[in-house]
């Protein structure tokens, strides 16, 4: 996905500060202040050790810029830290509020990339967004886990199928980047040729349905009641045999895929995710 080019150094610095964690931005802001403050004070407390440094750069220029940068750079990284916190909150909210393919396909491509990144972050990956200036080179996200590096390309398409040429291009980028694997994520589908090409390669194709399934497994607002808090109900439940106590919909037998109750069966409302009532079996 192409990005708008930027030539402003301060804007680029703010982008960097916003992209990294606030836990890194704040220490950088503190170090930048004391570092530039020290340089700005060289005219008042010049020592033999610093004289050679000052002589190599026009003294007045160094001092003037340092006096400005001792405030500008820390402010930029503090603002970036605040923006980073807001963005992290937006990512969490964005993922937890997804209810199906329609909600995924209605978002912007920027939100789509953030959604995918947050999903893999919750799966235990370290995620870095490729949000620099210019074209992204076919890479939207960099994932790292267990010493392995994976590149990700995202396509928020509503109905289009990803053809084999796009998958082949991503594979070429993966080879050039010397990454371990690559993942293509779309809100649409893939052609048969694309699936065949990826079959015997370190390529994972995630279509719209698989993406929502991934999101559903990591949403933090989905929780099952502890089974110990309930008395078991009949184990031969079929759809329609029991109604949801909240909305009146059918209760359907399902199996928990994650958490402390992984592998255990429970009854879930057929109107999920609008209704999240569950009853253990």
C-alpha positions in Angstrom: 0.0 0.0 0.0 1.5 3.3 -1.1 2.1 6.0 1.5 2.3 9.8 1.0 5.9 10.9 0.9 7.1 13.4 3.5 10.1 15.6 3.4 9.8 17.4 6.8 12.4 16.1 9.2 10.3 17.0 12.2 7.3 15.2 10.8 9.4 12.1 10.1 10.8 12.2 13.6 7.2 12.5 15.0 6.2 9.5 12.9 9.0 7.5 14.4 8.2 8.5 17.9 4.5 7.6 17.3 5.4 4.2 15.9 7.5 3.0 18.8 6.2 2.2 22.3 5.9 5.0 24.8 8.2 3.0 27.0 10.9 3.8 24.5 9.8 7.3 23.6 9.9 8.7 27.1 13.5 7.6 27.9 14.6 9.0 24.6 12.9 12.3 25.4 14.8 12.5 28.7 18.1 11.6 27.2 17.6 14.1 24.4 16.9 16.9 26.8 20.0 16.3 28.9 22.2 15.6 25.8 21.3 18.8 24.0 21.3 20.8 27.2 24.9 19.7 27.8 25.9 20.8 24.3 24.0 24.1 24.7 26.1 24.8 27.9 29.5 24.2 26.3 30.1 28.0 26.0 29.7 28.3 29.8 31.6 25.3 30.9 34.1 24.3 28.2 36.7 21.8 29.2 39.8 20.4 27.5 37.9 17.3 26.7 35.2 19.1 24.8 37.3 21.8 23.1 38.2 19.5 20.2 34.6 18.8 19.6 33.7 22.5 19.6 36.6 23.4 17.3 35.3 20.9 14.7 31.9 22.5 14.4 31.2 26.3 14.3 30.7 27.0 18.0 27.9 29.4 17.8 25.9 27.2 15.4 26.3 24.2 17.6 25.1 26.1 20.7 22.2 27.8 18.9 20.8 24.6 17.5 21.3 22.7 20.8 19.4 25.4 22.7 16.4 24.8 20.4 16.7 21.0 20.1 16.9 20.5 23.9 13.2 21.4 23.9 12.0 20.5 20.5 13.2 16.9 20.4 11.9 15.9 23.9 8.5 17.5 23.1 8.3 15.5 19.8 9.0 12.2 21.6 6.6 13.1 24.4 3.8 13.9 21.9 4.8 10.7 20.0 4.4 8.7 23.3 0.9 10.1 23.8 0.0 9.3 20.2 1.4 5.8 20.6 -0.8 5.2 23.7 -3.9 6.5 21.9 -3.1 4.3 18.8 -2.6 1.2 21.0 -6.0 1.9 22.6 -7.6 2.3 19.2 -6.1 -1.0 18.0 -7.4 -2.9 21.0 -10.9 -1.3 20.6 -10.8 -1.9 16.8 -10.2 -5.6 17.2 -12.5 -6.2 20.2 -15.5 -4.6 18.4 -15.3 -6.7 15.2 -18.5 -8.7 14.8 -18.0 -10.3 11.3 -16.8 -9.9 7.8 -19.1 -6.9 7.1 -17.5 -4.9 9.9 -14.0 -5.8 8.7 -14.8 -4.9 5.1 -16.3 -1.5 6.1 -13.1 -0.2 7.6 -10.4 1.8 5.9 -7.2 0.2 4.7 -5.2 1.9 7.5 -7.6 0.4 10.1 -7.4 -3.0 8.3 -3.6 -3.1 8.7 -3.9 -2.0 12.4 -6.5 -4.8 12.9 -4.2 -7.5 11.4 -1.2 -6.2 13.4 -3.1 -6.2 16.7 -4.4 -9.8 16.0 -0.9 -11.1 15.5 0.4 -9.1 18.4 -2.1 -11.0 20.7 -0.9 -14.2 19.2 2.5 -13.5 20.7 4.3 -11.9 17.8 6.4 -8.7 17.9 4.8 -6.5 15.3 6.3 -3.5 13.4 4.2 -1.5 11.0 5.9 -0.5 7.7 4.6 3.0 7.8 7.5 4.9 6.4 7.4 7.4 3.5 7.0 6.2 -0.1 5.9 2.8 -1.3 5.9 0.0 1.2 7.7 -2.4 -1.1 4.9 -5.0 -0.8 5.3 -5.2 3.0 2.7 -3.8 5.5 3.9 -5.6 8.7 7.0 -7.3 10.0 6.4 -10.1 12.5 9.0 -11.6 14.8 8.6 -14.7 17.0 11.0 -17.3 18.3 13.9 -15.9 16.2 11.8 -16.1 13.0 11.0 -13.1 10.8 7.8 -13.0 8.8 6.5 -10.3 6.4 2.8 -9.6 5.9 0.9 -7.9 3.1 -2.7 -6.8 3.7 -5.4 -6.2 1.1 -8.8 -5.0 2.3 -10.9 -6.1 -0.7 -14.6 -6.7 -0.3 -15.3 -9.2 -3.2 -12.1 -9.5 -5.3 -10.0 -12.7 -5.3 -6.3 -12.4 -4.9 -4.7 -13.8 -8.0 -1.5 -15.8 -8.2 0.6 -12.9 -9.5 0.2 -11.0 -6.3 1.1 -14.0 -4.2 4.1 -14.7 -6.4 5.2 -11.0 -5.9 5.0 -11.4 -2.1 7.1 -14.5 -2.3 9.7 -12.7 -4.2 9.8 -9.9 -1.6 10.1 -12.5 1.1 13.1 -14.0 -0.6 14.7 -10.6 -1.1 14.1 -9.7 2.6 15.5 -13.1 3.6 12.5 -13.6 5.8 11.5 -17.0 7.2 7.9 -16.9 5.9 5.3 -14.6 4.5 1.6 -14.1 5.2 -1.0 -12.6 2.8 -4.1 -11.3 4.5 -7.2 -10.3 2.6 -10.9 -9.6 3.5 -11.7 -11.4 0.2 -10.7 -14.7 -1.2 -7.9 -16.4 -3.2 -8.0 -18.0 -6.7 -7.3 -21.7 -7.0 -4.0 -20.8 -8.8 -2.9 -18.7 -5.9 -3.6 -21.5 -3.4 -1.8 -24.0 -5.6 1.3 -21.8 -5.8 1.4 -21.3 -2.0 0.8 -25.0 -1.2 4.4 -26.1 -0.9 6.0 -22.8 0.1 6.3 -20.9 3.4 3.3 -18.8 2.5 0.2 -18.5 4.6 -3.0 -17.3 2.8 -5.5 -15.8 5.2 -8.9 -15.0 3.6 -11.7 -13.0 5.1 -13.3 -16.0 7.0 -10.0 -17.2 8.3 -9.2 -13.6 9.4 -12.4 -13.3 11.4 -11.8 -16.7 13.0 -8.3 -15.5 14.0 -9.8 -12.3 15.5 -12.5 -14.2 17.4 -9.9 -16.3 19.1 -8.0 -13.3 20.5 -10.8 -10.9 21.3 -10.4 -9.9 24.9 -14.1 -9.2 25.5 -15.1 -12.8 25.0 -15.0 -14.9 28.1 -16.5 -18.1 29.3 -18.0 -18.5 32.8 -16.1 -21.0 34.9 -17.6 -24.4 34.5 -17.2 -25.1 38.2 -19.8 -22.4 38.9 -22.6 -24.3 37.1 -24.2 -27.7 37.4 -23.8 -29.8 34.2 -26.8 -29.9 31.8 -27.7 -32.7 29.4 -24.9 -33.7 27.1 -27.0 -34.6 24.1 -28.1 -31.1 23.4 -29.0 -30.3 19.8 -29.8 -26.9 18.2 -33.1 -25.6 19.3 -33.4 -27.9 22.4 -32.6 -25.0 24.8 -33.3 -21.3 24.3 -31.0 -18.5 25.3 -32.0 -17.0 28.6 -31.0 -13.6 27.4 -32.3 -13.2 23.8 -34.4 -16.3 23.3 -32.2 -17.7 20.5 -31.2 -21.3 20.1 -28.3 -22.6 22.2 -25.7 -24.5 20.2 -23.1 -26.9 21.5 -19.5 -25.7 20.9 -16.0 -26.5 22.0 -13.8 -23.8 23.7 -10.6 -23.3 21.6 -8.6 -21.2 24.1 -8.2 -20.2 27.7 -8.5 -22.3 30.8 -11.5 -24.2 29.4 -9.9 -25.1 26.0 -11.2 -28.4 24.7 -14.3 -28.4 26.9 -17.8 -28.2 25.5 -20.3 -25.5 26.3 -23.6 -24.1 25.0 -23.3 -20.8 23.1 -26.1 -18.6 21.8 -26.6 -19.0 18.0 -26.8 -15.2 17.8 -23.1 -14.8 18.7 -21.4 -12.3 18.5 -24.4 -10.1 19.2 -25.3 -12.3 22.1 -22.4 -13.9 24.1 -24.4 -15.9 26.6 -22.7 -19.3 27.4 -23.6 -22.2 29.5 -21.2 -25.1 30.3 -22.2 -28.6 29.4 
